[in-house]
Amino acid sequence: MNEHRKSPAQRPPVAEVVPTPPIDVESLTPELITHIRLVTSALEGRLVSRDEIISMLKRVLRQHRFVAGRRIDYVVEELSARRPDG
């Protein structure tokens, strides 16, 4: 029964995840931010301020990097960035 299982050598290789370059909110055009604001306002049934949209985009775009990369790479990078000098 166990001989039908695939050994690790027979499994197809896992595709490497290539992180996308980070998007800076300031690089987005005012028209795109206005469009996102209008769509978000329509979906939420209320007026959403430009500041709320900017805050949301910063949060979402910051999280995108975590999703794109492997968790261990993210953790190592964060720990290295927080390493005390000296």
C-alpha positions as YAML, in Angstrom:
chain: A
units: angstrom
residues:
- id: 1
  name: MET
  ca: [0.00, 0.00, 0.00]
- id: 2
  name: ASN
  ca: [2.78, 2.46, 0.86]
- id: 3
  name: GLU
  ca: [4.70, 1.65, -2.31]
- id: 4
  name: HIS
  ca: [2.12, 3.65, -4.31]
- id: 5
  name: ARG
  ca: [2.96, 6.86, -2.50]
- id: 6
  name: LYS
  ca: [5.25, 9.27, -4.26]
- id: 7
  name: SER
  ca: [8.63, 9.74, -2.72]
- id: 8
  name: PRO
  ca: [9.90, 13.33, -2.34]
- id: 9
  name: ALA
  ca: [12.22, 12.80, -5.32]
- id: 10
  name: GLN
  ca: [9.25, 12.00, -7.60]
- id: 11
  name: ARG
  ca: [7.15, 15.02, -6.64]
- id: 12
  name: PRO
  ca: [7.14, 17.93, -9.08]
- id: 13
  name: PRO
  ca: [9.33, 20.82, -7.99]
- id: 14
  name: VAL
  ca: [7.63, 23.66, -6.14]
- id: 15
  name: ALA
  ca: [7.50, 26.82, -8.22]
- id: 16
  name: GLU
  ca: [9.72, 29.55, -6.85]
- id: 17
  name: VAL
  ca: [7.80, 32.63, -5.74]
- id: 18
  name: VAL
  ca: [9.36, 35.77, -7.13]
- id: 19
  name: PRO
  ca: [8.44, 38.76, -4.99]
- id: 20
  name: THR
  ca: [7.03, 41.71, -6.87]
- id: 21
  name: PRO
  ca: [8.75, 45.04, -6.42]
- id: 22
  name: PRO
  ca: [7.06, 47.15, -3.74]
- id: 23
  name: ILE
  ca: [4.57, 49.75, -4.93]
- id: 24
  name: ASP
  ca: [4.89, 53.17, -3.38]
- id: 25
  name: VAL
  ca: [1.54, 54.84, -2.69]
- id: 26
  name: GLU
  ca: [3.03, 58.18, -3.71]
- id: 27
  name: SER
  ca: [3.71, 56.74, -7.18]
- id: 28
  name: LEU
  ca: [-0.01, 56.15, -7.80]
- id: 29
  name: THR
  ca: [-1.72, 58.76, -9.94]
- id: 30
  name: PRO
  ca: [-4.33, 61.06, -8.40]
- id: 31
  name: GLU
  ca: [-6.84, 59.69, -10.91]
- id: 32
  name: LEU
  ca: [-6.26, 56.12, -9.71]
- id: 33
  name: ILE
  ca: [-6.61, 57.13, -6.07]
- id: 34
  name: THR
  ca: [-9.84, 58.98, -6.91]
- id: 35
  name: HIS
  ca: [-11.14, 55.91, -8.75]
- id: 36
  name: ILE
  ca: [-10.31, 53.64, -5.78]
- id: 37
  name: ARG
  ca: [-12.00, 56.15, -3.47]
- id: 38
  name: LEU
  ca: [-15.19, 56.22, -5.58]
- id: 39
  name: VAL
  ca: [-15.39, 52.43, -5.87]
- id: 40
  name: THR
  ca: [-14.71, 51.95, -2.15]
- id: 41
  name: SER
  ca: [-17.33, 54.57, -1.27]
- id: 42
  name: ALA
  ca: [-19.89, 52.81, -3.48]
- id: 43
  name: LEU
  ca: [-19.10, 49.41, -1.96]
- id: 44
  name: GLU
  ca: [-19.25, 50.68, 1.62]
- id: 45
  name: GLY
  ca: [-22.29, 52.89, 1.04]
- id: 46
  name: ARG
  ca: [-20.58, 55.93, 2.54]
- id: 47
  name: LEU
  ca: [-18.10, 58.59, 1.53]
- id: 48
  name: VAL
  ca: [-14.57, 57.39, 2.11]
- id: 49
  name: SER
  ca: [-11.98, 60.13, 2.52]
- id: 50
  name: ARG
  ca: [-8.78, 60.35, 0.50]
- id: 51
  name: ASP
  ca: [-6.81, 59.97, 3.76]
- id: 52
  name: GLU
  ca: [-8.64, 56.70, 4.50]
- id: 53
  name: ILE
  ca: [-7.79, 55.44, 1.01]
- id: 54
  name: ILE
  ca: [-4.12, 56.38, 1.38]
- id: 55
  name: SER
  ca: [-3.98, 54.66, 4.78]
- id: 56
  name: MET
  ca: [-5.70, 51.54, 3.40]
- id: 57
  name: LEU
  ca: [-3.39, 51.39, 0.38]
- id: 58
  name: LYS
  ca: [-0.29, 51.70, 2.56]
- id: 59
  name: ARG
  ca: [-1.53, 48.88, 4.77]
- id: 60
  name: VAL
  ca: [-2.53, 46.63, 1.85]
- id: 61
  name: LEU
  ca: [0.62, 47.28, -0.17]
- id: 62
  name: ARG
  ca: [2.82, 46.66, 2.86]
- id: 63
  name: GLN
  ca: [1.09, 43.30, 3.42]
- id: 64
  name: HIS
  ca: [1.44, 42.32, -0.24]
- id: 65
  name: ARG
  ca: [5.16, 41.79, 0.20]
- id: 66
  name: PHE
  ca: [4.55, 39.31, 3.00]
- id: 67
  name: VAL
  ca: [2.13, 37.29, 0.87]
- id: 68
  name: ALA
  ca: [4.47, 37.25, -2.13]
- id: 69
  name: GLY
  ca: [7.50, 35.93, -0.29]
- id: 70
  name: ARG
  ca: [8.16, 32.97, 1.93]
- id: 71
  name: ARG
  ca: [7.37, 33.57, 5.59]
- id: 72
  name: ILE
  ca: [10.84, 32.57, 6.76]
- id: 73
  name: ASP
  ca: [12.47, 35.10, 4.41]
- id: 74
  name: TYR
  ca: [10.19, 37.82, 5.75]
- id: 75
  name: VAL
  ca: [10.93, 36.92, 9.38]
- id: 76
  name: VAL
  ca: [14.69, 36.82, 8.80]
- id: 77
  name: GLU
  ca: [14.60, 40.19, 7.05]
- id: 78
  name: GLU
  ca: [12.52, 41.77, 9.83]
- id: 79
  name: LEU
  ca: [14.78, 40.37, 12.55]
- id: 80
  name: SER
  ca: [17.88, 41.57, 10.70]
- id: 81
  name: ALA
  ca: [16.38, 45.05, 10.37]
- id: 82
  name: ARG
  ca: [15.66, 45.16, 14.11]
- id: 83
  name: ARG
  ca: [19.09, 43.88, 15.16]
- id: 84
  name: PRO
  ca: [20.64, 46.24, 17.71]
- id: 85
  name: ASP
  ca: [23.78, 47.99, 16.51]
- id: 86
  name: GLY
  ca: [26.92, 47.01, 18.27]
...
